[in-house]
């Protein structure tokens, strides 16, 4: 199998899809360990699907392309992915009184979508950097919040008693 196939089904595209799978699964595993409403399976499917959609957008129309006749814009599909995932994210957010639950989960699903899209677009360094940034937010930021002076409400993502964050 050649590294790159003009029809988008080469080793390079398989590696891009695999990277989206791996990075999304890493974030999903962290969410699963914290027993959040969306976990390993959800994040892995969302990130991998995003990469697949972008790869389809980039390569899925090569059979109808002829020089100078049709111009494709892969960003159109990317924009639709972002819009679609917004609806999923909205469904993860719950408000009860003055408590908002699921906001971090929704934001993380949105991030995993971007990571999958970056992998599908052939931007692995950005995908890895975004994944590293997520783990800084997930593991370093809570420690920083605990060190801040004053009486701060405990972030819901640190509460062992909430099903949603």
N, C-alpha and C positions, 0 to 999 in steps of 0.2 A: 504494500500500500504506500503510494508516494506521500511525502510529508504534506504537500499542498496539492489539492485537486481544484481546478477551476470551477468544478460543479459543487464544491463545498463539502465533499465527503471524503476528505483525506485525513491523514493522521493529525494534522494541525487542528482541524475542527473537532476531532474526537478528543484531543487533549484540552481544547478550550471548554468543551462540554464537561469533561471530567473534572477540570479545575473548578468550574461552577458548582458541580456536585460536591466536591470535597470541601470547598470553602463554606458553602451553604450548610452542609452537614455539620461542620465544626460549630457554627453559630447555633444551629438547631440543637446540637448536643448540650451546649451550655444552657440554653433555654429549657431543655428537657430536665437537666440536672436540678435546675431551680424550680421545676414543676410549674412552668408557666403554661398559659392556655394553648399556645402554639409551640410545638417542640421539634424534635429531630425530623420527623416525617414531613411536617408542614414546610419548614424552612428548606429542606433539601429539595422538595418538589417545586417550590416557588423559584428558588435560585436556578435550578437546572432547567425548568421550563422557560425562564426568562432568557437564558443563554440559547436554548433551542429556538425560541421565537426570533431572536436576533440573527442567528445563523440562517434560518429560513428566509428572513428578510434580505440578508446579504447574498445568498446563493440560490434561493429557491426558484428564481425566475430566469436562470441562465439559458434555458431552452427557448425563451421568447425574446431574448435580447439580440438585437442586430445593430451593428455600428450605425449610430446616427438616427435611429428610429424610435427607440424607447429609452427613457431615462428613469431609473429607479432611485428612490430616495429611502434608504433603510431607516432613516430617522423617523419616518412616518409610523412604522411598526413600533419603534422604540417609544414614541410618544403615546401610542395606544396601550402599550404595556404599563406605563406609568399611570395612565388614567384608570385602567382596569384594576390595578393593584390598589388604587385609592379606594375603590368600592370594597374590596376585601378588608383593607385596613379599617375602614369606617365600621364595618361589622364586628370588629374586635374590640371596639371602645364602648365602655358602659359607664353611665353616670348614675350614681345613687346618692341623692342629697348633694353634699359638697365633696364627695369622693369620686374621682375619675379612675377607672380601672381599664387596663388594656392599652393604654397609650404607648407605653414602651414596646409592647408586643407589636402593635400596629407599625410603629416607626421602624422596628427591627425587620419586619416583613418587607417594608419599603426598601430598607438598606439591602437586604438579601436580593431583592429584585434588581437593584443597581449592580450588585456584585455579579449576578448571573448575566446581566446585559453586558458588563465590561468583559467578562470571559467570552461571551458570544461575539463581541465586537473585536476580539483579538487584543485586548488590553489587560493582560494578566498582571502586570505590575500594579496598575490601579486597583484591580480586584483584590490583590493581596494586601495592598496598603489600606484599603477600606476595611478589610477583615481585621487587620491588626488594630486599626482605630476603634473598631467595635469592641475588641477585647480590652482595650484601655478603658473605654467607657464602662464596660461591664465589671471589670475587676479593680481598676485604679480609682475611678471616680467615687465609688461608695466609701473608700477609705478617706478620700479628701473631704467628702461631705461630713463624715464623722469628726473630723478635726476642726471644722468651722466653729467659731464662737457663737454663742447664743443658743436659744431653744428652737431648733429646726425640726419640723415634722419629719418623721422617718419616711423616706421614700418608699412607695408601695412595692418597688421591685426588691426591697430588702426584707419585706414582711413575710414571715413563713406562713401566715394565716390567710393570705389572699390567693384565691385561685387564679385571678387575672392580675396583671400588673397595670 
